[in-house]
Amino acid sequence: MRLLLIRHGQTPSNVAHLLDTAVPGPGLTALGEQQAAALPAALADEDIDAIYVSTLTRTQLTAAPLAADRGLDVIVRDGLREVSAGDLEMLPGDTEQGALYMKTVFAWSAGDTELRMPGGESGAEALARYDAVVSEAADSGARAVAMVSHGAAIRMWTAARAVNVDVPFSAAHPLDNTGVVILEGSPADGWKALAWAGAVVAPAGDSGPAGEVVDGDVP
């Protein structure tokens, strides 16, 4: 299956650099609406069979233009929501406490899944809910699926599940709003990242770094 993981469009909390993860969350800014409107053209070459979104409003608003363009209904799944910030909710992400959020997320990707976000979920819980939605999509028989989700959740899951993306790569390459990570594979056989925000991701070598970007830089 071809899997497109798409970060939602810009929100007011993105502009303010806040850890805003609660459901239903804010809507999109004017720029976020423009980003969502641009998705159908940006993904014109992708033959998408199904579109999944999280329970947060911003993913549903982001997916709406793409769903209308393809004549598809969106499938809402809680498993695709952002990693819960717990006690860090609504704190500035560019502070020491905000840094703890991403440090915890990437510790999960590295295998420390019993670690718990302060006042929030564990890595095992976050990965399990995301895995469940991906497995559901794979079991549906769809050949290509778009999932509009969230930046930390996408980077966490990809670093944990893609054979050619490691934590240093994911940590060094944030996704812009409506940035897309494209993977190929299955829950049984594993996943390989093909592209990260428009740049090709080379296969990881036995002795080289995983997730080396070629043919362009990732913002």
C-alpha positions, 0 to 999 in steps of 0.5 A: 500500500502507498501511504501518504501522511499529511500534516494539517494546515496552519492553525492559530496555535502553530503561529503562537508556537503552542502545544495544542493537542486537545480535541477538537482543537482550533480551526485553520488560519487564512493561510491554513485554508489556502494550504488546504485548498492547494492540496488537490493540485499538489497531489494531482499525480496520486491515485488516492483510494481513501482519505482518513483524518483525526478527530481534531478539527484542523485535519478535517478542514485540511482534508475537505478540499481534497475529499471534494476533489476526489469524490471521497468521504473522509474517515474519522479515526481518533488514532490519528490525533496528535500526541497528547501533550498532557501536563504540557498542554498549551505551553510554548513549544520553543521553551525547555518544557516544550522541548521535553514534549519532542524529546519524549516523542523521539524516545518512543521512536527509539524504542523507549515506549513505556516512557509516558508523556507527563500527565499523558499517554505512553509511547506504546499507547500512541504507537498502538492507536496509530498502528491500528488505523494504518492496519485498518486502511491496509486491510481495506484493500486500498492501494493508496491512502491519504491520512491527514494527521499531525506533525509530531505524530507523523514524525514519531510513527515514521521514525519508529516504523520506516526502515530507512528513517531514524530518529536523528533524521526525523528530529532534524526535519520538521514537517511544514503545514501540509507537508507530506511523507510518502511511504510504501509497504504493509503492517506485515512487511514493514514500511519504507519512506519514499519521500519527505516533504517533496525530497526523495529519501534514499534507502538506509545502507548497512553502514550509512545513516538512515533517511538520507535526503537526496534531490533537494533539501527539506525545510 
